[in-house]
C-alpha cells in the first residue's frame, strides 16, 4: 500500500487540518501517517485557542514516521512558527523526502494573518526549495507576490512571479476570490489551467487542506503532478456537491462522498 504523511495542525471539529487530511488520504486508498504541528480548540464558528507543538516533539514525530513507514508523499499544512518550519525542512532534507505538497496557510478566510512575517520568510527560505508544488489561495498569493490579484490575467502574472522568484511550481487557487473555481498551475515556465464549476455550498471549511492532501495522495500513487491536480479537483467537487450541513458556521465537506476513478 502507498503511504502519505501529513504535517499540519489538529482541528478539533474534524473539518480541516490533520483530520481532513487523514480522511482524504484514506478515501484515496493511501495509508496516512501524521506529525502534528499544533493543537487547536475550534469548531465551525471559529478558533478559541492554539497550542503549538514543541520543536523536539515535532522532530520525534517525523523521525518515527520516516524510520518505520517511509511516506511516498508528504503534505505540509499549518506551521506558524519559524522553529517548527526549520525542523520540518531539516528532517525532509535528512530523509530525502519526495512528492512534497505545501499548502502555505498564511491567511484565514476572514482575512486575518495566521503567520508572522518572520515565519513566512523562513517558510520561503527553507521549505519552498524542497517542495513539488505550493498551493496558495488568492490572499496567500498576494502576500507572496506583493500585488493585488483581481482576475485570471493577474493570476498568471502572480503565479509566474512566485514560481520564478522562489524556484518552485505553483498551483494558484482561484476559487477564494475570483468568481469561478478555475485553478492555475505554473510549472517549469508553463501555464496549465484546471477548470471547475463553482458549487453553491457555503460549507467550505477545510477545502484547502483537502485539495492539497488529495494532490499528495495521487502523487503517492505515482500520478504526474497535472493528473494529481485534476483528480484532486474532481474529488473535492464531489465532496462539496454532497451538501453536508453540520455546525452553526462554515461547516465541513463530506469527505466520504468523494468517489475515485
Secondary structure as GFF3:
##gff-version 3
##sequence-region A 1 261
A	DSSP	beta_strand	3	11	.	.	.	ID=ss1
A	DSSP	alpha_helix	17	27	.	.	.	ID=ss2
A	DSSP	beta_strand	31	43	.	.	.	ID=ss3
A	DSSP	beta_strand	46	52	.	.	.	ID=ss4
A	DSSP	alpha_helix	55	66	.	.	.	ID=ss5
A	DSSP	beta_strand	73	76	.	.	.	ID=ss6
A	DSSP	alpha_helix	82	94	.	.	.	ID=ss7
A	DSSP	beta_strand	100	102	.	.	.	ID=ss8
A	DSSP	alpha_helix	117	126	.	.	.	ID=ss9
A	DSSP	three_ten_helix	128	130	.	.	.	ID=ss10
A	DSSP	beta_strand	133	134	.	.	.	ID=ss11
A	DSSP	alpha_helix	138	145	.	.	.	ID=ss12
A	DSSP	alpha_helix	152	166	.	.	.	ID=ss13
A	DSSP	beta_strand	170	173	.	.	.	ID=ss14
A	DSSP	beta_strand	183	187	.	.	.	ID=ss15
A	DSSP	beta_strand	190	194	.	.	.	ID=ss16
A	DSSP	alpha_helix	207	220	.	.	.	ID=ss17
A	DSSP	alpha_helix	225	241	.	.	.	ID=ss18
A	DSSP	three_ten_helix	255	257	.	.	.	ID=ss19
###
